[in-house]
Amino acid sequence: MRAFSPTARSRVKRLPKRAHYDRETIYGILDAAFVCHIGYVIDRQPYVTPTAYWREGDAVYWHGSSKSRMLTALERRPPICLTVTILDALVVARSGFHKSVNYRSAMLYGKPYKVEEAAEKLAKMQAFVERLYPGRWRGLRPVSRQELKATTVLGMHIEEASAKVRTGPPVDDAPDYALPIWGGLVPVRQVLGDPVDDGRLAPGSGRPPRVAL
């Protein structure tokens, strides 16, 4: 896959050795997470909104109420910045100055657009459900016309993107390694638990399969 070409906007300037511009790394981060943060401006006031998202090819999508202030503002196609971060470990150093975290982050730039056609919007909603819970869509009650009308789906073609990744142990000052202080990593993992019934299951509902990340 062709890599993104960094510009003054997307180039990683602080610790550039951690930068990645290849689609494999960036899309791997996007596909491993569920929530992004979208930065935008309304009336000269900046906002950052967390929302669930999914990726299809070189585009990302998100959805919400058609009355959402954020979505209504983004229908006007302003430039936005979309970020995703995954925390992998706490990096425990021998000094407070060298404490850190291991992480994978992606920063995307582009202009949002509204998915207008009903059939395409429905297909995007199916992709969203299948992204969260593979195989679930075919067993659900069909989406009503009113529900579809009340939902806005936005997409963004990824114009520019960069990733920044930290891995490995703490990097302490050389003399500090002789100190009797523990140093290392505390891994952080996202784990899905067993399904919990909502208490209102109809007879014959059965139990859903456990989803693995």
C-alpha angles and dihedrals in degrees: 000000000000114000124236115257109235118231133185086277100049105028114113106237103174111069094350091186086077093055125112126184101174118113093229092064096039095046091044089059093046092049093049096056135062106199129055133182118231119204119203142143129243117185091343091306115118120224133184115200126189115218141157115260144173136206130231114181111304094349137076126209138198135172145198145144116331086231094057111128091215095051093044090053092048092052085075087066102237118172110270139183119222121194136187126188130187119193111216105171147348109246107217111199131183091248133041091236093063098044113124145145133245110235147156117221136175129195119196132189131199147100121279124233132194121245100228109173113087097222092050091047090052091049090052091051089051090052089052094052092045090049090058099035116013114219095014100108098069092058098049130098107264117262112257124233090246092051091051091049091051092053126081119202118196129188135190127203106220106244096171133004143170136182130210121199134182120193136163138046128314118288107223131181109274096247091051093067088073092059118101091241123121117242131181145085134311105202118224118204135179110227130182115221131210116293116266117210117236092225095247103081117150117229112280095023092128125192124292119235118260113260120225122206 
